């Protein structure tokens, strides 16, 4: 082996050993649920394979230099990408997490992502962790953990049962990836974009080069470049709206309330081109709520305000308007997609009777029993919230949160017993 490669190989081996040593330390933790331990085992196995490749390269004096460089580069990239995952696993053991919600969300995710698979054969794994960013997020397709969903909730709210419905939006991203719904949406966005560009060419002519004619849209290179930008934005927006609809379909009014908690009064930054403007996003949610027959809180739309418009050139601004128009026309299809996914999963959905039953128990300051679904608990928890912001109100909110978490715990026990007996 080239003497110039020896330090690089040695450093790569050292980095991998250090990560394995850290994983070994983490293995001594107490895990609140089995998936955290399984994730750590899978992570260790993955990194040990990299260590073995490095060891073989170090012991082969005839090793190809290019191959050694590649082995080192891949090992270092794995350390870089999987160290944060080890940290996520560590934070998943923190007592600030709402462990009561873990099993119901895992069951929900498994049913949605494996709709035609017997419950005993479900392969979906879940890690839930407190994260030091306010927006919930999900990671998936981690090389060492292909079956795992990593759901991150804000550390300041990770014990707040009222925000559990936001997990529904994040599960939507997993649906897009795992069930290939994203491919269907992308194809429909492409067809809708082409249709609108031709049908309303006079409105959106500014999105293209002045030399582009309506008859040239399908073959002009400048027009195709502009369409590609619109497709990127419209697809991203449509996917986010679809994820909103998954959360809404699963959790009903509780999702609308959690969504408002997260986003009102509105983002002070300039709008992202990957999301509909806030007022449109809320309008899409209300349209879906009407389709799903989900009650909407009074004055809901007025709670939100739009962020500042981004500073764009005229052509970019027109392209963004076109992308917004495409997303708007996609809404009925996205409503149907989300409804189909949730319906095929067979998960129980909330009902007025179920919410009232849980709410009655909360008003008696007791947890509810014999609940049919998670959504009923969370909708009732939102309905039980006091209207004011006094210290007394905050104490009442804390009591309701504990009642909700205890009810979720009872719900999980009773659900497990029913599954065992069927």
C-alpha positions in Angstrom: 0.0 0.0 0.0 1.1 3.5 -0.8 2.7 5.2 2.3 0.6 8.3 1.4 -2.6 6.3 2.1 -1.4 4.9 5.5 -2.4 8.0 7.5 -5.8 8.2 5.9 -6.5 4.5 6.6 -5.3 4.8 10.1 -7.5 7.9 10.8 -10.5 6.2 9.3 -10.0 3.2 11.5 -9.6 5.4 14.5 -12.9 7.2 13.8 -14.8 4.0 13.3 -13.3 2.6 16.6 -14.4 5.7 18.5 -17.9 5.5 17.2 -18.1 1.8 18.1 -16.8 2.6 21.6 -19.6 5.2 22.0 -22.2 2.6 20.8 -20.8 0.2 23.4 -21.4 2.7 26.1 -24.9 3.4 24.9 -25.7 -0.4 25.0 -25.6 -0.2 28.8 -28.5 2.2 28.9 -32.0 1.2 30.1 -34.3 1.3 27.1 -38.0 2.3 27.5 -39.0 0.2 24.5 -37.3 -2.6 22.5 -36.9 -0.7 19.2 -34.2 1.7 20.7 -32.1 -1.3 21.7 -32.7 -3.0 18.3 -31.7 0.2 16.5 -28.4 0.3 18.5 -27.7 -3.3 17.7 -28.3 -2.7 14.0 -26.2 0.4 14.0 -23.3 -1.5 15.7 -23.5 -4.3 13.1 -23.4 -1.8 10.3 -20.4 0.1 11.6 -18.5 -3.2 12.3 -18.9 -4.1 8.7 -17.1 -0.9 7.8 -14.4 -1.8 10.4 -13.9 -5.2 8.8 -13.4 -3.6 5.3 -10.8 -1.2 6.8 -9.0 -4.0 8.5 -8.8 -6.1 5.3 -7.5 -3.1 3.4 -4.9 -2.4 6.1 -3.7 -6.1 6.0 -3.4 -6.2 2.2 -0.1 -4.9 0.9 -1.4 -5.2 -2.7 -4.6 -3.3 -2.1 -5.6 -1.0 -4.9 -5.0 2.6 -3.8 -8.3 3.9 -5.4 -10.2 1.1 -3.6 -8.6 1.9 -0.3 -9.5 5.6 -0.7 -13.1 4.6 -1.5 -13.3 2.3 1.5 -12.0 5.1 3.8 -14.3 7.6 2.3 -17.4 5.4 2.8 -16.4 4.6 6.4 -15.9 8.2 7.3 -19.2 9.1 5.6 -20.9 6.4 7.7 -19.4 7.8 10.9 -20.6 11.3 9.9 -24.2 10.2 9.1 -24.7 7.7 11.8 -23.2 9.5 14.8 -26.4 11.8 14.9 -28.5 8.6 14.8 -26.7 7.3 17.9 -27.5 10.6 19.5 -31.1 10.3 18.5 -31.2 6.8 20.1 -29.7 8.2 23.3 -32.3 11.0 23.4 -35.1 8.5 22.8 -34.4 7.1 26.3 -34.9 10.5 28.0 -37.7 10.7 30.5 -38.9 14.0 29.0 -40.4 11.9 26.1 -44.1 10.9 26.2 -43.5 7.2 26.3 -47.2 6.6 26.7 -47.7 7.6 23.1 -45.0 5.4 21.7 -46.9 2.1 21.2 -50.1 3.7 19.8 -48.1 5.7 17.2 -46.1 2.6 16.3 -49.3 0.6 15.8 -50.7 3.5 13.7 -47.6 3.7 11.6 -47.4 -0.1 11.0 -51.1 -0.3 10.0 -50.7 2.6 7.5 -47.3 1.5 6.0 -48.1 -2.2 5.9 -51.9 -2.3 5.1 -52.0 -5.8 3.7 -49.6 -7.4 6.1 -50.9 -9.4 9.1 -50.2 -7.7 12.4 -47.9 -10.4 13.6 -45.7 -9.8 10.6 -45.4 -6.0 10.8 -41.7 -4.9 10.3 -42.0 -1.2 10.9 -39.9 0.1 13.8 -40.1 3.4 15.5 -37.9 5.7 17.5 -39.3 8.8 19.2 -37.0 11.4 20.5 -36.9 14.9 21.9 -35.1 17.2 19.4 -33.7 20.7 19.9 -35.6 22.3 17.1 -39.3 23.3 17.3 -40.6 21.9 14.1 -41.4 18.1 14.3 -39.6 16.0 11.7 -39.1 12.4 10.6 -36.0 10.6 9.3 -36.2 7.4 7.3 -34.2 5.3 5.0 -31.2 5.4 7.3 -28.7 2.9 5.8 -28.2 1.0 9.0 -31.9 1.2 10.0 -34.0 0.6 6.8 -37.2 -0.4 8.7 -37.0 2.4 11.2 -38.9 5.7 11.4 -37.1 8.3 13.5 -39.7 10.8 14.8 -38.4 13.9 16.4 -40.5 16.2 18.6 -39.5 19.5 20.1 -37.8 19.0 23.5 -39.8 21.8 25.0 -43.0 20.0 24.0 -42.0 16.4 23.9 -44.2 15.6 27.0 -47.2 17.5 25.7 -49.9 15.2 24.6 -51.7 18.0 22.7 -49.0 17.9 20.0 -49.1 14.2 19.3 -51.4 14.7 16.3 -48.5 16.4 14.5 -47.0 13.0 14.2 -49.7 12.3 11.6 -48.1 14.8 9.2 -44.7 13.2 9.7 -46.2 9.8 9.0 -47.5 11.2 5.8 -43.8 11.6 4.6 -43.2 8.0 5.4 -46.3 7.1 3.3 -45.0 9.1 0.4 -41.7 7.2 0.6 -42.8 3.6 1.6 -46.0 3.3 -0.4 -44.8 5.1 -3.5 -47.6 7.6 -3.2 -45.0 10.3 -3.9 -44.5 8.8 -7.4 -48.3 9.0 -8.1 -48.4 12.6 -6.8 -45.4 13.6 -8.9 -47.0 12.2 -12.1 -50.3 14.0 -11.4 -48.5 17.2 -10.7 -46.7 16.9 -14.0 -50.0 16.4 -15.9 -51.7 19.2 -14.0 -48.8 21.6 -14.6 -48.9 20.9 -18.3 -52.7 21.3 -18.5 -52.7 24.6 -16.6 -49.7 26.0 -18.6 -51.6 25.4 -21.9 -55.1 26.3 -20.6 -54.0 29.5 -18.9 -51.0 30.4 -21.0 -52.1 34.1 -21.1 -52.0 34.3 -17.3 -48.7 32.6 -16.9 -46.8 33.7 -20.0 -44.5 35.7 -17.7 -43.2 32.4 -16.2 -41.5 31.7 -19.5 -39.1 33.5 -21.8 -40.8 36.2 -23.9 -40.0 34.3 -27.1 -42.0 31.2 -25.9 -45.4 30.7 -27.6 -48.2 28.5 -26.3 -47.6 26.1 -29.2 -43.9 25.8 -28.2 -44.5 24.8 -24.6 -43.9 21.1 -25.1 -40.7 21.4 -27.1 -39.1 24.7 -26.3 -36.0 24.2 -24.2 -36.5 27.5 -22.3 -40.1 26.5 -21.6 -39.1 23.1 -20.3 -36.5 24.6 -17.9 -39.2 26.8 -16.5 -41.7 23.9 -16.2 -39.0 21.9 -14.4 -38.8 24.6 -11.7 -42.5 24.7 -11.4 -42.7 20.9 -11.0 -40.1 21.0 -8.2 -42.1 23.5 -6.2 -45.5 22.2 -7.0 -44.5 18.6 -6.1 -43.0 19.7 -2.8 -46.1 21.7 -2.0 -48.5 18.9 -2.9 -46.5 16.5 -0.8 -46.8 18.8 2.3 -50.5 19.2 1.7 -50.9 15.5 1.4 -49.1 15.0 4.7 -51.4 17.6 6.3 -54.4 15.6 5.1 -53.0 12.3 6.5 -52.6 14.0 9.9 -56.1 15.5 9.6 -57.7 12.2 8.6 -56.0 10.3 11.5 -56.6 12.9 14.3 -59.4 15.1 13.2 -60.0 18.3 15.0 -57.0 17.6 17.3 -54.7 17.9 14.3 -56.2 21.3 13.4 -55.6 22.5 16.9 -52.0 21.2 17.1 -51.3 22.7 13.6 -52.5 26.1 14.9 -50.4 25.7 18.0 -47.4 25.1 15.9 -47.9 27.8 13.2 -50.0 30.7 14.5 -49.9 33.6 14.0 -47.6 32.9 11.1 -44.0 32.6 10.1 -42.1 35.9 10.3 -39.7 34.8 7.6 -40.3 34.9 3.9 -42.4 32.0 2.6 -40.8 28.8 1.5 -41.4 27.9 -2.1 -41.8 24.3 -1.0 -44.9 25.0 1.0 -48.2 26.7 0.0 -48.5 30.2 1.5 -50.1 29.8 4.9 -53.5 31.1 4.1 -53.7 28.7 1.1 -52.4 25.8 3.3 -55.1 26.5 5.9 -57.8 26.8 3.1 -56.7 23.4 1.8 -57.1 21.9 5.3 -60.6 23.3 5.7 -61.5 21.9 2.3 -60.3 18.5 3.4 -62.1 18.8 6.8 -65.3 19.4 4.9 -64.7 16.4 2.7 -63.9 14.2 5.8 -66.7 15.7 7.8 -64.4 16.9 10.6 -65.5 19.8 12.8 -63.4 23.0 12.5 -62.7 25.3 15.5 -64.5 28.6 15.3 -62.6 31.4 13.6 -59.9 29.0 12.6 -58.7 30.6 9.4 -58.5 34.1 11.0 -55.8 32.7 13.4 -53.2 32.7 10.7 -51.3 35.3 8.8 -49.1 35.0 5.7 -45.3 35.5 5.7 -43.6 38.1 3.6 -43.3 37.3 -0.1 -39.8 36.2 -1.2 -37.8 38.6 -3.3 -38.0 37.0 -6.8 -37.5 38.1 -10.3 -40.6 38.5 -12.4 -40.2 35.1 -14.1 -39.6 33.3 -10.7 -42.6 35.1 -9.2 -44.9 33.9 -12.0 -43.5 30.4 -11.8 -44.3 30.4 -8.1 -47.8 31.6 -8.8 -48.2 28.7 -11.3 -46.9 26.2 -8.8 -49.4 27.5 -6.3 -52.2 27.1 -8.9 -51.1 23.6 -9.6 -51.2 22.7 -5.9 -54.6 24.2 -5.6 -55.9 22.0 -8.4 -54.2 19.0 -6.9 -56.1 19.3 -3.6 -59.1 17.1 -4.5 -56.7 14.3 -5.7 -54.7 14.7 -2.5 -57.8 14.5 -0.3 -58.7 11.2 -2.1 -55.1 9.8 -1.8 -55.0 10.5 2.0 -58.5 9.1 2.5 -57.6 5.9 0.6 -54.4 5.4 2.5 -56.1 5.7 5.9 -59.1 3.7 4.9 -57.0 0.8 3.6 -55.0 0.8 6.8 -58.1 -0.1 8.8 -57.2 2.1 11.7 -60.0 3.3 13.9 -61.0 6.9 13.4 -62.4 9.4 15.9 -66.1 9.9 16.5 -68.2 12.5 18.3 -69.5 9.8 20.7 -66.0 8.7 21.5 -64.7 12.2 22.1 -67.7 13.0 24.4 -67.0 9.9 26.4 -63.4 10.8 27.0 -64.2 14.4 27.7 -66.8 13.4 30.3 -64.1 11.4 32.1 -61.7 14.4 32.0 -64.3 16.7 33.5 -64.6 14.2 36.4 -60.8 14.4 36.7 -60.4 10.7 35.8 -58.7 8.9 32.9 -61.1 7.3 30.4 -61.4 3.5 29.8 -62.6 1.5 26.9 -61.6 4.1 24.3 -61.8 3.2 20.6 -59.0 5.2 19.2 -56.2 7.6 19.9 -57.9 10.5 18.1 -60.8 10.5 20.6 -58.4 11.0 23.5 -56.5 13.9 21.8 -59.7 15.7 20.6 -61.1 15.5 24.1 -57.8 16.8 25.6 -58.0 19.8 23.3 -61.7 20.4 24.1 -60.9 20.3 27.8 -58.3 23.1 27.6 -59.1 26.3 29.5 -59.5 29.4 27.5 -57.3 31.8 29.5 -53.6 32.1 30.2 -53.5 32.5 34.0 -51.3 30.5 36.3 -54.4 28.6 37.4 -55.2 27.8 33.8 -51.7 26.5 33.2 -52.1 24.2 36.2 -55.4 22.9 34.8 -53.7 22.3 31.4 -51.0 20.2 33.1 -53.7 18.1 34.9 -55.5 17.5 31.6 -52.2 16.5 29.9 -51.6 14.0 32.7 -55.1 12.6 32.3 -54.6 12.3 28.5 -51.3 10.5 28.9 -52.8 8.2 31.5 -55.8 7.5 29.2 -53.4 6.7 26.3 -51.6 4.3 28.6 -54.8 2.5 29.5 -55.9 2.6 25.9 -52.7 0.8 24.9 -53.0 -1.8 27.6 -56.6 -2.6 26.6 -55.8 -2.6 22.9 -53.0 -5.1 23.5 -55.3 -7.3 25.6 -57.9 -7.3 22.8 -55.2 -8.2 20.2 -54.0 -11.1 22.4 -57.5 -12.4 22.7 -58.3 -12.3 19.0 
